[in-house]
Amino acid sequence: MTHQSQIRWYNPKLDAFEWREVPESDEDVSALLAGYPGCQHDALVYREWRTLGASITTALIRVGGAAKEDHDSASGC
């Protein structure tokens, strides 16, 4: 599988979809998933996917999907 340079994902910190460069490492992702309400849960989701063997790209997309679901259910959408 080739490394994608950009992904479109739901960024829970921004509460919006964005295009961004794929982080190079798990440490870079940790910095990305820090400093906002719910960040601990999102970091846990990321670690679970990585433990299952998912790539950084896939794990981030899964984090964004879970965060978007949580956001939508909290706002009644």
C-alpha positions as CSV (number, residue, x, y, z in Angstrom):
1,M,0.0,0.0,0.0
2,T,1.4,3.4,-0.9
3,H,1.6,6.3,1.4
4,Q,-1.0,9.0,0.7
5,S,0.3,12.5,1.1
6,Q,-3.1,14.1,1.8
7,I,-6.4,13.0,3.4
8,R,-9.8,14.5,3.8
9,W,-11.1,13.8,7.3
10,Y,-13.3,15.3,10.0
11,N,-11.0,17.1,12.4
12,P,-12.6,17.1,15.8
13,K,-10.5,20.0,17.0
14,L,-11.8,22.2,14.2
15,D,-15.3,20.6,14.2
16,A,-15.1,20.5,10.4
17,F,-13.8,18.5,7.5
18,E,-10.4,19.4,6.1
19,W,-7.7,18.3,3.7
20,R,-4.4,17.9,5.4
21,E,-1.0,16.3,5.0
22,V,-0.9,12.8,6.5
23,P,1.2,13.0,9.7
24,E,4.5,11.1,9.5
25,S,4.3,9.4,12.9
26,D,2.1,8.5,15.8
27,E,3.8,11.2,17.8
28,D,2.7,13.8,15.1
29,V,-0.8,12.4,15.4
30,S,-0.7,12.7,19.2
31,A,0.1,16.4,18.8
32,L,-2.8,16.8,16.3
33,L,-5.2,15.0,18.7
34,A,-4.4,17.2,21.8
35,G,-5.8,20.2,23.5
36,Y,-9.5,20.2,22.9
37,P,-12.6,18.7,24.7
38,G,-12.8,15.0,23.8
39,C,-9.2,14.7,22.7
40,Q,-8.5,11.8,25.2
41,H,-11.3,9.7,23.7
42,D,-10.2,10.5,20.1
43,A,-6.6,9.5,21.0
44,L,-7.9,6.2,22.4
45,V,-9.8,5.5,19.2
46,Y,-6.7,6.2,17.2
47,R,-4.5,3.9,19.4
48,E,-7.1,1.1,19.1
49,W,-7.1,1.3,15.3
50,R,-3.3,1.4,15.2
51,T,-3.1,-1.6,17.5
52,L,-5.4,-3.5,15.1
53,G,-2.8,-2.8,12.3
54,A,-4.5,0.2,10.6
55,S,-2.3,2.7,8.8
56,I,-2.0,6.3,10.2
57,T,-4.4,7.4,7.4
58,T,-7.0,4.8,8.2
59,A,-6.8,5.4,11.9
60,L,-7.3,9.2,11.5
61,I,-10.2,8.7,9.2
62,R,-11.8,6.4,11.8
63,V,-11.2,8.9,14.6
64,G,-12.8,11.6,12.5
65,G,-15.8,9.4,11.7
66,A,-16.3,8.6,15.4
67,A,-16.0,12.2,16.4
68,K,-18.4,13.3,13.7
69,E,-20.9,10.7,14.9
70,D,-20.6,11.9,18.5
71,H,-21.0,15.5,17.4
72,D,-24.1,14.8,15.3
73,S,-25.7,12.8,18.0
74,A,-25.0,15.5,20.6
75,S,-26.5,18.2,18.4
76,G,-29.5,16.1,17.5
77,C,-28.7,15.9,13.8
